[in-house]
Amino acid sequence: MAATSEHHTVRAVLDRFFAAEAAYLAAGGPGRAPFDELARCLTPDVTLLQADSLPYGGVYRGPEGIESFMARMSEYWTSLEFLEQRFVINDDSAVVFNRGTLTARGSGRRLETAVMQLIGVRHGLIAEIRPFYWDTLAVARTLAL
């Protein structure tokens, strides 16, 4: 089955978003990295739902909410390296398996983990992100929480 143009649109915005996310963390987060590239991937009413058990858990709304989340996340992590990504894409959504390595800001400890994300896309932009972590306890332990 050939990929539709919607499939290509969804994949393109996901590729841009994940590259911008990694670059934002690598640059040091707020005040050190522009959020513009991430914002260009998001709808005005985007929603991110993070597990409450994470130190940056909660519901974040709008690009300013995602920027707030990224600022909180960058307080804990200095880098995000994607080791593997798998995409299952429908017309307006994707399930993305991300396996990667995070480096803790405070200790320099590294965590290799996986996150599955359900991502909704509307008009070529990300409208919703629902991440499901393989092991939130490992995140807390790596961060020494």
Sequence and secondary structure as in RCSB ss.txt:
>XXXX:A:sequence
MAATSEHHTVRAVLDRFFAAEAAYLAAGGPGRAPFDELARCLTPDVTLLQADSLPYGGVYRGPEGIESFMARMSE
YWTSLEFLEQRFVINDDSAVVFNRGTLTARGSGRRLETAVMQLIGVRHGLIAEIRPFYWDTLAVARTLAL
>XXXX:A:secstr
    HHHHHHHHHHHHHHHHHHHHHHHTSTTTS SHHHHTTEEEEEEEEE TTSTT EEEEHHHHHHHHHHHHHH
HEEEEEEEEEEEEE SSEEEEEEEEEEEETTT  EEEEEEEEEEEEETTEEEEEEEEES HHHHHHHTT 
